[in-house]
Amino acid sequence: MLESRIYVGLRDKDSREQRYETDRYKAVLKNVCRNYHTPFSLQVIEGGYFHDDGTWVDENTLLITLIGTPQKTVYEIAKDVCSFFNQESVMITCDTVLRYSVHDRLSAEQFFSQK
């Protein structure tokens, strides 16, 4: 199963300032994921970024984690967020993961032996 992560800095690409409170950006991201009918996890982290002109900035960053979401949908979410938040870019990372629910009938030993 694919785990995708979208990293979104919160500084506007033109003003280079965070224009709104972090909670407002979180609310937008939640609505985006809800509109795409995809489950997600959201974290606020600190990050840094080089603008296209080479200028370094420290900024608040939102990390959206999507597990099992089709790659096309991940890209569409990233593209929307990049536009809505007026970003030069957002970063997407992907990795293969095993998903396990405590309600699954596998024992922990069976689950971990699948790797």
Biopython code that builds the backbone (N, CA, C, O; Angstrom):
import numpy as np
from Bio.PDB.StructureBuilder import StructureBuilder

atoms = [
    (1, "MET", "N", (0.847, -1.169, 0.000)),
    (1, "MET", "CA", (0.000, 0.000, 0.000)),
    (1, "MET", "C", (0.894, 1.233, 0.000)),
    (1, "MET", "O", (1.972, 1.224, 0.594)),
    (2, "LEU", "N", (0.445, 2.293, -0.666)),
    (2, "LEU", "CA", (1.252, 3.496, -0.800)),
    (2, "LEU", "C", (0.888, 4.522, 0.272)),
    (2, "LEU", "O", (-0.286, 4.809, 0.506)),
    (3, "GLU", "N", (1.923, 5.068, 0.918)),
    (3, "GLU", "CA", (1.766, 6.192, 1.833)),
    (3, "GLU", "C", (2.351, 7.413, 1.133)),
    (3, "GLU", "O", (3.507, 7.409, 0.710)),
    (4, "SER", "N", (1.544, 8.446, 1.019)),
    (4, "SER", "CA", (2.005, 9.701, 0.414)),
    (4, "SER", "C", (1.973, 10.788, 1.464)),
    (4, "SER", "O", (1.076, 10.845, 2.305)),
    (5, "ARG", "N", (2.971, 11.648, 1.396)),
    (5, "ARG", "CA", (3.037, 12.793, 2.308)),
    (5, "ARG", "C", (3.199, 14.052, 1.479)),
    (5, "ARG", "O", (4.012, 14.119, 0.557)),
    (6, "ILE", "N", (2.406, 15.043, 1.833)),
    (6, "ILE", "CA", (2.485, 16.342, 1.161)),
    (6, "ILE", "C", (2.936, 17.367, 2.204)),
    (6, "ILE", "O", (2.285, 17.561, 3.230)),
    (7, "TYR", "N", (4.063, 18.015, 1.917)),
    (7, "TYR", "CA", (4.611, 19.044, 2.791)),
    (7, "TYR", "C", (4.238, 20.404, 2.215)),
    (7, "TYR", "O", (4.546, 20.706, 1.062)),
    (8, "VAL", "N", (3.568, 21.226, 3.032)),
    (8, "VAL", "CA", (3.080, 22.517, 2.570)),
    (8, "VAL", "C", (3.586, 23.614, 3.511)),
    (8, "VAL", "O", (3.177, 23.692, 4.670)),
    (9, "GLY", "N", (4.477, 24.454, 2.994)),
    (9, "GLY", "CA", (4.913, 25.608, 3.769)),
    (9, "GLY", "C", (3.800, 26.642, 3.816)),
    (9, "GLY", "O", (2.947, 26.686, 2.929)),
    (10, "LEU", "N", (3.809, 27.466, 4.844)),
    (10, "LEU", "CA", (2.707, 28.411, 5.025)),
    (10, "LEU", "C", (3.067, 29.858, 4.698)),
    (10, "LEU", "O", (2.231, 30.748, 4.858)),
    (11, "ARG", "N", (4.286, 30.108, 4.247)),
    (11, "ARG", "CA", (4.626, 31.476, 3.841)),
    (11, "ARG", "C", (4.200, 31.688, 2.395)),
    (11, "ARG", "O", (4.503, 30.873, 1.524)),
    (12, "ASP", "N", (3.507, 32.769, 2.149)),
    (12, "ASP", "CA", (3.065, 33.142, 0.813)),
    (12, "ASP", "C", (4.277, 33.373, -0.089)),
    (12, "ASP", "O", (5.264, 33.976, 0.334)),
    (13, "LYS", "N", (4.201, 32.894, -1.329)),
    (13, "LYS", "CA", (5.360, 33.008, -2.235)),
    (13, "LYS", "C", (5.668, 34.446, -2.618)),
    (13, "LYS", "O", (6.815, 34.757, -2.941)),
    (14, "ASP", "N", (4.682, 35.328, -2.593)),
    (14, "ASP", "CA", (4.904, 36.718, -2.986)),
    (14, "ASP", "C", (5.316, 37.594, -1.802)),
    (14, "ASP", "O", (6.321, 38.302, -1.869)),
    (15, "SER", "N", (4.545, 37.544, -0.731)),
    (15, "SER", "CA", (4.852, 38.388, 0.431)),
    (15, "SER", "C", (5.923, 37.761, 1.332)),
    (15, "SER", "O", (6.565, 38.445, 2.129)),
    (16, "ARG", "N", (6.096, 36.441, 1.184)),
    (16, "ARG", "CA", (7.041, 35.669, 2.004)),
    (16, "ARG", "C", (6.719, 35.739, 3.499)),
    (16, "ARG", "O", (7.592, 35.575, 4.350)),
    (17, "GLU", "N", (5.469, 35.981, 3.784)),
    (17, "GLU", "CA", (4.963, 36.000, 5.158)),
    (17, "GLU", "C", (3.826, 34.995, 5.274)),
    (17, "GLU", "O", (3.152, 34.689, 4.291)),
    (18, "GLN", "N", (3.621, 34.486, 6.479)),
    (18, "GLN", "CA", (2.450, 33.645, 6.724)),
    (18, "GLN", "C", (1.272, 34.599, 6.900)),
    (18, "GLN", "O", (1.228, 35.376, 7.853)),
    (19, "ARG", "N", (0.335, 34.534, 5.987)),
    (19, "ARG", "CA", (-0.738, 35.529, 5.938)),
    (19, "ARG", "C", (-1.858, 35.271, 6.939)),
    (19, "ARG", "O", (-2.533, 36.213, 7.356)),
    (20, "TYR", "N", (-2.072, 34.010, 7.336)),
    (20, "TYR", "CA", (-3.178, 33.671, 8.221)),
    (20, "TYR", "C", (-2.670, 32.796, 9.357)),
    (20, "TYR", "O", (-1.551, 32.283, 9.315)),
    (21, "GLU", "N", (-3.500, 32.638, 10.359)),
    (21, "GLU", "CA", (-3.175, 31.743, 11.474)),
    (21, "GLU", "C", (-3.114, 30.303, 10.954)),
    (21, "GLU", "O", (-3.814, 29.940, 10.008)),
    (22, "THR", "N", (-2.279, 29.504, 11.581)),
    (22, "THR", "CA", (-2.086, 28.113, 11.168)),
    (22, "THR", "C", (-3.406, 27.343, 11.175)),
    (22, "THR", "O", (-3.639, 26.517, 10.293)),
    (23, "ASP", "N", (-4.263, 27.599, 12.147)),
    (23, "ASP", "CA", (-5.544, 26.876, 12.210)),
    (23, "ASP", "C", (-6.417, 27.131, 10.983)),
    (23, "ASP", "O", (-7.192, 26.263, 10.580)),
    (24, "ARG", "N", (-6.296, 28.297, 10.399)),
    (24, "ARG", "CA", (-7.080, 28.590, 9.186)),
    (24, "ARG", "C", (-6.589, 27.727, 8.017)),
    (24, "ARG", "O", (-7.394, 27.210, 7.242)),
    (25, "TYR", "N", (-5.273, 27.575, 7.896)),
    (25, "TYR", "CA", (-4.723, 26.704, 6.858)),
    (25, "TYR", "C", (-5.133, 25.249, 7.104)),
    (25, "TYR", "O", (-5.465, 24.527, 6.164)),
    (26, "LYS", "N", (-5.108, 24.827, 8.358)),
    (26, "LYS", "CA", (-5.517, 23.456, 8.682)),
    (26, "LYS", "C", (-6.963, 23.216, 8.269)),
    (26, "LYS", "O", (-7.287, 22.162, 7.722)),
    (27, "ALA", "N", (-7.822, 24.175, 8.523)),
    (27, "ALA", "CA", (-9.236, 24.024, 8.160)),
    (27, "ALA", "C", (-9.393, 23.876, 6.645)),
    (27, "ALA", "O", (-10.209, 23.080, 6.182)),
    (28, "VAL", "N", (-8.625, 24.630, 5.881)),
    (28, "VAL", "CA", (-8.684, 24.517, 4.419)),
    (28, "VAL", "C", (-8.238, 23.119, 3.989)),
    (28, "VAL", "O", (-8.889, 22.487, 3.157)),
    (29, "LEU", "N", (-7.130, 22.638, 4.555)),
    (29, "LEU", "CA", (-6.637, 21.305, 4.189)),
    (29, "LEU", "C", (-7.648, 20.220, 4.525)),
    (29, "LEU", "O", (-7.846, 19.287, 3.746)),
    (30, "LYS", "N", (-8.278, 20.336, 5.663)),
    (30, "LYS", "CA", (-9.296, 19.351, 6.037)),
    (30, "LYS", "C", (-10.436, 19.339, 5.024)),
    (30, "LYS", "O", (-10.927, 18.276, 4.644)),
    (31, "ASN", "N", (-10.850, 20.518, 4.591)),
    (31, "ASN", "CA", (-11.920, 20.602, 3.590)),
    (31, "ASN", "C", (-11.482, 20.025, 2.252)),
    (31, "ASN", "O", (-12.269, 19.359, 1.579)),
    (32, "VAL", "N", (-10.238, 20.274, 1.860)),
    (32, "VAL", "CA", (-9.731, 19.722, 0.602)),
    (32, "VAL", "C", (-9.790, 18.197, 0.646)),
    (32, "VAL", "O", (-10.307, 17.567, -0.276)),
    (33, "CYS", "N", (-9.264, 17.607, 1.711)),
    (33, "CYS", "CA", (-9.269, 16.139, 1.826)),
    (33, "CYS", "C", (-10.694, 15.599, 1.884)),
    (33, "CYS", "O", (-10.991, 14.563, 1.290)),
    (34, "ARG", "N", (-11.567, 16.290, 2.591)),
    (34, "ARG", "CA", (-12.968, 15.869, 2.668)),
    (34, "ARG", "C", (-13.596, 15.907, 1.272)),
    (34, "ARG", "O", (-14.330, 14.991, 0.901)),
    (35, "ASN", "N", (-13.314, 16.955, 0.500)),
    (35, "ASN", "CA", (-13.874, 17.069, -0.849)),
    (35, "ASN", "C", (-13.356, 15.989, -1.787)),
    (35, "ASN", "O", (-14.056, 15.597, -2.721)),
    (36, "TYR", "N", (-12.141, 15.502, -1.553)),
    (36, "TYR", "CA", (-11.592, 14.406, -2.355)),
    (36, "TYR", "C", (-11.958, 13.038, -1.775)),
    (36, "TYR", "O", (-11.537, 12.009, -2.302)),
    (37, "HIS", "N", (-12.732, 13.025, -0.704)),
    (37, "HIS", "CA", (-13.181, 11.794, -0.055)),
    (37, "HIS", "C", (-12.010, 10.886, 0.313)),
    (37, "HIS", "O", (-12.051, 9.679, 0.077)),
    (38, "THR", "N", (-10.971, 11.478, 0.892)),
    (38, "THR", "CA", (-9.802, 10.692, 1.255)),
    (38, "THR", "C", (-9.453, 10.902, 2.723)),
    (38, "THR", "O", (-9.399, 12.038, 3.195)),
    (39, "PRO", "N", (-9.216, 9.816, 3.440)),
    (39, "PRO", "CA", (-8.788, 9.947, 4.839)),
    (39, "PRO", "C", (-7.363, 10.508, 4.885)),
    (39, "PRO", "O", (-6.583, 10.328, 3.950)),
    (40, "PHE", "N", (-7.042, 11.182, 5.975)),
    (40, "PHE", "CA", (-5.747, 11.839, 6.082)),
    (40, "PHE", "C", (-5.349, 11.991, 7.539)),
    (40, "PHE", "O", (-6.172, 11.858, 8.445)),
    (41, "SER", "N", (-4.087, 12.270, 7.742)),
    (41, "SER", "CA", (-3.566, 12.729, 9.022)),
    (41, "SER", "C", (-2.889, 14.053, 8.747)),
    (41, "SER", "O", (-2.352, 14.268, 7.660)),
    (42, "LEU", "N", (-2.911, 14.938, 9.721)),
    (42, "LEU", "CA", (-2.355, 16.273, 9.544)),
    (42, "LEU", "C", (-1.483, 16.619, 10.737)),
    (42, "LEU", "O", (-1.887, 16.439, 11.886)),
    (43, "GLN", "N", (-0.278, 17.121, 10.457)),
    (43, "GLN", "CA", (0.639, 17.553, 11.501)),
    (43, "GLN", "C", (1.149, 18.948, 11.179)),
    (43, "GLN", "O", (1.301, 19.317, 10.014)),
    (44, "VAL", "N", (1.408, 19.712, 12.225)),
    (44, "VAL", "CA", (2.078, 20.997, 12.076)),
    (44, "VAL", "C", (3.532, 20.769, 12.477)),
    (44, "VAL", "O", (3.817, 20.288, 13.573)),
    (45, "ILE", "N", (4.441, 21.118, 11.580)),
    (45, "ILE", "CA", (5.861, 20.935, 11.847)),
    (45, "ILE", "C", (6.589, 22.231, 11.482)),
    (45, "ILE", "O", (6.016, 23.118, 10.849)),
    (46, "GLU", "N", (7.837, 22.330, 11.883)),
    (46, "GLU", "CA", (8.659, 23.464, 11.490)),
    (46, "GLU", "C", (9.565, 23.028, 10.363)),
    (46, "GLU", "O", (10.075, 21.908, 10.360)),
    (47, "GLY", "N", (9.764, 23.912, 9.409)),
    (47, "GLY", "CA", (10.605, 23.560, 8.281)),
    (47, "GLY", "C", (11.363, 24.759, 7.773)),
    (47, "GLY", "O", (11.245, 25.870, 8.289)),
    (48, "GLY", "N", (12.141, 24.503, 6.752)),
    (48, "GLY", "CA", (12.881, 25.563, 6.090)),
    (48, "GLY", "C", (12.842, 25.324, 4.598)),
    (48, "GLY", "O", (12.611, 24.202, 4.150)),
    (49, "TYR", "N", (13.065, 26.367, 3.832)),
    (49, "TYR", "CA", (12.868, 26.285, 2.396)),
    (49, "TYR", "C", (13.741, 27.319, 1.700)),
    (49, "TYR", "O", (13.924, 28.429, 2.200)),
    (50, "PHE", "N", (14.278, 26.945, 0.540)),
    (50, "PHE", "CA", (14.947, 27.904, -0.332)),
    (50, "PHE", "C", (13.961, 28.342, -1.402)),
    (50, "PHE", "O", (13.431, 27.511, -2.139)),
    (51, "HIS", "N", (13.712, 29.642, -1.490)),
    (51, "HIS", "CA", (12.885, 30.157, -2.584)),
    (51, "HIS", "C", (13.648, 29.992, -3.894)),
    (51, "HIS", "O", (14.855, 29.748, -3.895)),
    (52, "ASP", "N", (12.942, 30.127, -4.992)),
    (52, "ASP", "CA", (13.566, 29.992, -6.309)),
    (52, "ASP", "C", (14.760, 30.935, -6.489)),
    (52, "ASP", "O", (15.693, 30.624, -7.229)),
    (53, "ASP", "N", (14.726, 32.096, -5.807)),
    (53, "ASP", "CA", (15.838, 33.048, -5.935)),
    (53, "ASP", "C", (16.993, 32.744, -4.976)),
    (53, "ASP", "O", (17.965, 33.498, -4.919)),
    (54, "GLY", "N", (16.889, 31.632, -4.217)),
    (54, "GLY", "CA", (17.959, 31.233, -3.314)),
    (54, "GLY", "C", (17.808, 31.728, -1.893)),
    (54, "GLY", "O", (18.613, 31.364, -1.035)),
    (55, "THR", "N", (16.810, 32.543, -1.611)),
    (55, "THR", "CA", (16.584, 33.064, -0.269)),
    (55, "THR", "C", (16.077, 31.948, 0.649)),
    (55, "THR", "O", (15.170, 31.199, 0.289)),
    (56, "TRP", "N", (16.673, 31.851, 1.829)),
    (56, "TRP", "CA", (16.272, 30.845, 2.823)),
    (56, "TRP", "C", (15.227, 31.431, 3.760)),
    (56, "TRP", "O", (15.350, 32.579, 4.187)),
    (57, "VAL", "N", (14.188, 30.646, 4.086)),
    (57, "VAL", "CA", (13.201, 31.058, 5.090)),
    (57, "VAL", "C", (12.898, 29.885, 6.009)),
    (57, "VAL", "O", (12.852, 28.732, 5.578)),
    (58, "ASP", "N", (12.692, 30.197, 7.277)),
    (58, "ASP", "CA", (12.136, 29.237, 8.226)),
    (58, "ASP", "C", (10.630, 29.443, 8.197)),
    (58, "ASP", "O", (10.155, 30.574, 8.094)),
    (59, "GLU", "N", (9.877, 28.345, 8.287)),
    (59, "GLU", "CA", (8.432, 28.519, 8.234)),
    (59, "GLU", "C", (7.706, 27.372, 8.899)),
    (59, "GLU", "O", (8.244, 26.280, 9.085)),
    (60, "ASN", "N", (6.457, 27.660, 9.254)),
    (60, "ASN", "CA", (5.555, 26.607, 9.692)),
    (60, "ASN", "C", (5.179, 25.803, 8.462)),
    (60, "ASN", "O", (4.998, 26.357, 7.377)),
    (61, "THR", "N", (5.065, 24.508, 8.635)),
    (61, "THR", "CA", (4.763, 23.604, 7.537)),
    (61, "THR", "C", (3.655, 22.664, 7.979)),
    (61, "THR", "O", (3.641, 22.207, 9.122)),
    (62, "LEU", "N", (2.735, 22.379, 7.084)),
    (62, "LEU", "CA", (1.722, 21.362, 7.342)),
    (62, "LEU", "C", (2.118, 20.104, 6.594)),
    (62, "LEU", "O", (2.519, 20.153, 5.431)),
    (63, "LEU", "N", (2.000, 18.992, 7.270)),
    (63, "LEU", "CA", (2.311, 17.688, 6.682)),
    (63, "LEU", "C", (1.016, 16.888, 6.622)),
    (63, "LEU", "O", (0.412, 16.575, 7.649)),
    (64, "ILE", "N", (0.605, 16.565, 5.410)),
    (64, "ILE", "CA", (-0.591, 15.750, 5.190)),
    (64, "ILE", "C", (-0.110, 14.342, 4.851)),
    (64, "ILE", "O", (0.677, 14.162, 3.922)),
    (65, "THR", "N", (-0.573, 13.358, 5.590)),
    (65, "THR", "CA", (-0.241, 11.962, 5.302)),
    (65, "THR", "C", (-1.489, 11.276, 4.775)),
    (65, "THR", "O", (-2.553, 11.324, 5.392)),
    (66, "LEU", "N", (-1.339, 10.636, 3.621)),
    (66, "LEU", "CA", (-2.443, 9.916, 2.971)),
    (66, "LEU", "C", (-1.989, 8.482, 2.754)),
    (66, "LEU", "O", (-0.922, 8.251, 2.186)),
    (67, "ILE", "N", (-2.779, 7.525, 3.194)),
    (67, "ILE", "CA", (-2.420, 6.116, 3.029)),
    (67, "ILE", "C", (-3.470, 5.451, 2.153)),
    (67, "ILE", "O", (-4.664, 5.473, 2.455)),
    (68, "GLY", "N", (-2.997, 4.860, 1.062)),
    (68, "GLY", "CA", (-3.903, 4.160, 0.156)),
    (68, "GLY", "C", (-4.633, 5.072, -0.814)),
    (68, "GLY", "O", (-5.536, 4.619, -1.517)),
    (69, "THR", "N", (-4.271, 6.329, -0.870)),
    (69, "THR", "CA", (-4.911, 7.273, -1.790)),
    (69, "THR", "C", (-4.280, 7.135, -3.172)),
    (69, "THR", "O", (-3.053, 7.111, -3.279)),
    (70, "PRO", "N", (-5.071, 7.046, -4.219)),
    (70, "PRO", "CA", (-4.496, 6.945, -5.570)),
    (70, "PRO", "C", (-3.543, 8.103, -5.856)),
    (70, "PRO", "O", (-3.783, 9.235, -5.436)),
    (71, "GLN", "N", (-2.466, 7.809, -6.571)),
    (71, "GLN", "CA", (-1.446, 8.821, -6.857)),
    (71, "GLN", "C", (-2.024, 10.034, -7.588)),
    (71, "GLN", "O", (-1.609, 11.164, -7.334)),
    (72, "LYS", "N", (-2.957, 9.810, -8.475)),
    (72, "LYS", "CA", (-3.579, 10.919, -9.200)),
    (72, "LYS", "C", (-4.276, 11.862, -8.220)),
    (72, "LYS", "O", (-4.187, 13.081, -8.364)),
    (73, "THR", "N", (-4.959, 11.314, -7.238)),
    (73, "THR", "CA", (-5.652, 12.121, -6.238)),
    (73, "THR", "C", (-4.653, 12.877, -5.371)),
    (73, "THR", "O", (-4.869, 14.046, -5.051)),
    (74, "VAL", "N", (-3.553, 12.214, -4.985)),
    (74, "VAL", "CA", (-2.505, 12.875, -4.201)),
    (74, "VAL", "C", (-1.995, 14.088, -4.963)),
    (74, "VAL", "O", (-1.860, 15.171, -4.392)),
    (75, "TYR", "N", (-1.712, 13.915, -6.239)),
    (75, "TYR", "CA", (-1.214, 15.008, -7.056)),
    (75, "TYR", "C", (-2.239, 16.142, -7.149)),
    (75, "TYR", "O", (-1.877, 17.315, -7.062)),
    (76, "GLU", "N", (-3.513, 15.794, -7.324)),
    (76, "GLU", "CA", (-4.554, 16.817, -7.422)),
    (76, "GLU", "C", (-4.678, 17.600, -6.116)),
    (76, "GLU", "O", (-4.837, 18.820, -6.133)),
    (77, "ILE", "N", (-4.604, 16.897, -4.982)),
    (77, "ILE", "CA", (-4.653, 17.570, -3.680)),
    (77, "ILE", "C", (-3.458, 18.519, -3.553)),
    (77, "ILE", "O", (-3.619, 19.675, -3.163)),
    (78, "ALA", "N", (-2.263, 18.027, -3.882)),
    (78, "ALA", "CA", (-1.056, 18.853, -3.782)),
    (78, "ALA", "C", (-1.155, 20.085, -4.679)),
    (78, "ALA", "O", (-0.786, 21.187, -4.273)),
    (79, "LYS", "N", (-1.646, 19.895, -5.880)),
    (79, "LYS", "CA", (-1.787, 21.005, -6.826)),
    (79, "LYS", "C", (-2.782, 22.046, -6.298)),
    (79, "LYS", "O", (-2.520, 23.247, -6.369)),
    (80, "ASP", "N", (-3.921, 21.587, -5.768)),
    (80, "ASP", "CA", (-4.912, 22.505, -5.205)),
    (80, "ASP", "C", (-4.325, 23.292, -4.033)),
    (80, "ASP", "O", (-4.475, 24.512, -3.961)),
    (81, "VAL", "N", (-3.660, 22.591, -3.120)),
    (81, "VAL", "CA", (-3.105, 23.243, -1.939)),
    (81, "VAL", "C", (-2.037, 24.253, -2.342)),
    (81, "VAL", "O", (-1.967, 25.343, -1.774)),
    (82, "CYS", "N", (-1.215, 23.901, -3.308)),
    (82, "CYS", "CA", (-0.180, 24.818, -3.804)),
    (82, "CYS", "C", (-0.828, 26.105, -4.312)),
    (82, "CYS", "O", (-0.336, 27.201, -4.048)),
    (83, "SER", "N", (-1.909, 25.968, -5.025)),
    (83, "SER", "CA", (-2.615, 27.127, -5.566)),
    (83, "SER", "C", (-3.326, 27.917, -4.468)),
    (83, "SER", "O", (-3.186, 29.138, -4.394)),
    (84, "PHE", "N", (-4.094, 27.225, -3.609)),
    (84, "PHE", "CA", (-4.860, 27.893, -2.558)),
    (84, "PHE", "C", (-3.958, 28.679, -1.615)),
    (84, "PHE", "O", (-4.328, 29.762, -1.162)),
    (85, "PHE", "N", (-2.776, 28.141, -1.315)),
    (85, "PHE", "CA", (-1.874, 28.761, -0.346)),
    (85, "PHE", "C", (-0.822, 29.644, -1.011)),
    (85, "PHE", "O", (0.072, 30.153, -0.336)),
    (86, "ASN", "N", (-0.918, 29.829, -2.313)),
    (86, "ASN", "CA", (-0.009, 30.675, -3.088)),
    (86, "ASN", "C", (1.453, 30.295, -2.815)),
    (86, "ASN", "O", (2.252, 31.121, -2.374)),
    (87, "GLN", "N", (1.782, 29.028, -3.088)),
    (87, "GLN", "CA", (3.128, 28.497, -2.880)),
    (87, "GLN", "C", (3.875, 28.373, -4.198)),
    (87, "GLN", "O", (3.261, 28.172, -5.245)),
    (88, "GLU", "N", (5.210, 28.493, -4.151)),
    (88, "GLU", "CA", (6.013, 28.193, -5.337)),
    (88, "GLU", "C", (5.891, 26.712, -5.661)),
    (88, "GLU", "O", (5.809, 26.321, -6.825)),
    (89, "SER", "N", (5.879, 25.896, -4.613)),
    (89, "SER", "CA", (5.764, 24.454, -4.788)),
    (89, "SER", "C", (5.384, 23.825, -3.458)),
    (89, "SER", "O", (5.490, 24.456, -2.406)),
    (90, "VAL", "N", (4.946, 22.593, -3.515)),
    (90, "VAL", "CA", (4.794, 21.749, -2.335)),
    (90, "VAL", "C", (5.552, 20.467, -2.645)),
    (90, "VAL", "O", (5.762, 20.135, -3.812)),
    (91, "MET", "N", (5.960, 19.750, -1.613)),
    (91, "MET", "CA", (6.737, 18.530, -1.824)),
    (91, "MET", "C", (5.871, 17.310, -1.517)),
    (91, "MET", "O", (5.150, 17.277, -0.519)),
    (92, "ILE", "N", (5.956, 16.313, -2.390)),
    (92, "ILE", "CA", (5.260, 15.043, -2.194)),
    (92, "ILE", "C", (6.320, 13.959, -2.044)),
    (92, "ILE", "O", (7.254, 13.884, -2.842)),
    (93, "THR", "N", (6.175, 13.119, -1.022)),
    (93, "THR", "CA", (7.012, 11.927, -0.895)),
    (93, "THR", "C", (6.084, 10.719, -0.846)),
    (93, "THR", "O", (4.943, 10.817, -0.394)),
    (94, "CYS", "N", (6.584, 9.584, -1.317)),
    (94, "CYS", "CA", (5.792, 8.348, -1.322)),
    (94, "CYS", "C", (6.648, 7.193, -0.836)),
    (94, "CYS", "O", (7.855, 7.154, -1.072)),
    (95, "ASP", "N", (6.014, 6.262, -0.160)),
    (95, "ASP", "CA", (6.708, 5.075, 0.315)),
    (95, "ASP", "C", (5.694, 3.944, 0.429)),
    (95, "ASP", "O", (4.503, 4.178, 0.637)),
    (96, "THR", "N", (6.174, 2.737, 0.293)),
    (96, "THR", "CA", (5.315, 1.574, 0.469)),
    (96, "THR", "C", (5.234, 1.234, 1.949)),
    (96, "THR", "O", (6.253, 1.197, 2.639)),
    (97, "VAL", "N", (4.034, 0.989, 2.433)),
    (97, "VAL", "CA", (3.827, 0.657, 3.841)),
    (97, "VAL", "C", (2.869, -0.521, 3.963)),
    (97, "VAL", "O", (2.078, -0.802, 3.063)),
    (98, "LEU", "N", (2.959, -1.191, 5.084)),
    (98, "LEU", "CA", (1.957, -2.191, 5.449)),
    (98, "LEU", "C", (0.976, -1.523, 6.396)),
    (98, "LEU", "O", (1.382, -0.807, 7.312)),
    (99, "ARG", "N", (-0.294, -1.750, 6.185)),
    (99, "ARG", "CA", (-1.310, -1.182, 7.058)),
    (99, "ARG", "C", (-1.911, -2.301, 7.885)),
    (99, "ARG", "O", (-2.197, -3.380, 7.366)),
    (100, "TYR", "N", (-2.099, -2.051, 9.149)),
    (100, "TYR", "CA", (-2.665, -3.051, 10.045)),
    (100, "TYR", "C", (-3.615, -2.371, 11.007)),
    (100, "TYR", "O", (-3.280, -1.342, 11.593)),
    (101, "SER", "N", (-4.777, -2.928, 11.170)),
    (101, "SER", "CA", (-5.747, -2.455, 12.149)),
    (101, "SER", "C", (-5.797, -3.467, 13.284)),
    (101, "SER", "O", (-5.698, -4.670, 13.045)),
    (102, "VAL", "N", (-5.948, -3.003, 14.491)),
    (102, "VAL", "CA", (-6.036, -3.937, 15.613)),
    (102, "VAL", "C", (-7.276, -4.813, 15.502)),
    (102, "VAL", "O", (-7.405, -5.805, 16.218)),
    (103, "HIS", "N", (-8.175, -4.453, 14.618)),
    (103, "HIS", "CA", (-9.365, -5.271, 14.393)),
    (103, "HIS", "C", (-9.144, -6.358, 13.341)),
    (103, "HIS", "O", (-9.990, -7.235, 13.168)),
    (104, "ASP", "N", (-8.009, -6.301, 12.638)),
    (104, "ASP", "CA", (-7.683, -7.358, 11.688)),
    (104, "ASP", "C", (-7.456, -8.652, 12.452)),
    (104, "ASP", "O", (-7.099, -8.632, 13.630)),
    (105, "ARG", "N", (-7.659, -9.742, 11.798)),
    (105, "ARG", "CA", (-7.567, -11.037, 12.470)),
    (105, "ARG", "C", (-6.138, -11.572, 12.565)),
    (105, "ARG", "O", (-5.907, -12.604, 13.195)),
    (106, "LEU", "N", (-5.194, -10.892, 11.956)),
    (106, "LEU", "CA", (-3.807, -11.333, 12.036)),
    (106, "LEU", "C", (-3.239, -11.073, 13.428)),
    (106, "LEU", "O", (-3.556, -10.066, 14.061)),
    (107, "SER", "N", (-2.419, -11.967, 13.884)),
    (107, "SER", "CA", (-1.677, -11.690, 15.109)),
    (107, "SER", "C", (-0.529, -10.761, 14.746)),
    (107, "SER", "O", (-0.206, -10.601, 13.569)),
    (108, "ALA", "N", (0.080, -10.158, 15.736)),
    (108, "ALA", "CA", (1.222, -9.279, 15.482)),
    (108, "ALA", "C", (2.328, -10.046, 14.773)),
    (108, "ALA", "O", (2.981, -9.510, 13.878)),
    (109, "GLU", "N", (2.544, -11.297, 15.167)),
    (109, "GLU", "CA", (3.599, -12.104, 14.549)),
    (109, "GLU", "C", (3.296, -12.339, 13.066)),
    (109, "GLU", "O", (4.193, -12.245, 12.228)),
    (110, "GLN", "N", (2.042, -12.641, 12.741)),
    (110, "GLN", "CA", (1.674, -12.848, 11.345)),
    (110, "GLN", "C", (1.841, -11.574, 10.538)),
    (110, "GLN", "O", (2.338, -11.601, 9.412)),
    (111, "PHE", "N", (1.424, -10.461, 11.120)),
    (111, "PHE", "CA", (1.526, -9.185, 10.427)),
    (111, "PHE", "C", (2.979, -8.851, 10.111)),
    (111, "PHE", "O", (3.307, -8.522, 8.971)),
    (112, "PHE", "N", (3.841, -8.933, 11.101)),
    (112, "PHE", "CA", (5.230, -8.538, 10.896)),
    (112, "PHE", "C", (5.989, -9.542, 10.039)),
    (112, "PHE", "O", (7.027, -9.196, 9.474)),
    (113, "SER", "N", (5.509, -10.759, 9.927)),
    (113, "SER", "CA", (6.182, -11.729, 9.069)),
    (113, "SER", "C", (5.865, -11.482, 7.587)),
    (113, "SER", "O", (6.502, -12.076, 6.718)),
    (114, "GLN", "N", (4.888, -10.614, 7.288)),
    (114, "GLN", "CA", (4.536, -10.299, 5.904)),
    (114, "GLN", "C", (5.574, -9.435, 5.217)),
    (114, "GLN", "O", (5.619, -9.387, 3.987)),
    (115, "LYS", "N", (6.408, -8.755, 5.982)),
    (115, "LYS", "CA", (7.393, -7.840, 5.390)),
    (115, "LYS", "C", (8.377, -8.555, 4.574)),
    (115, "LYS", "O", (9.275, -7.935, 4.005)),
]
sb = StructureBuilder()
sb.init_structure("model")
sb.init_model(0)
sb.init_chain("A")
sb.init_seg("    ")
for serial, (resi, resn, name, xyz) in enumerate(atoms, 1):
    if name == "N":
        sb.init_residue(resn, " ", resi, " ")
    sb.init_atom(name, np.array(xyz, "f"), 0.0, 1.0, " ", f" {name:<3s}", serial, name[0])
structure = sb.get_structure()
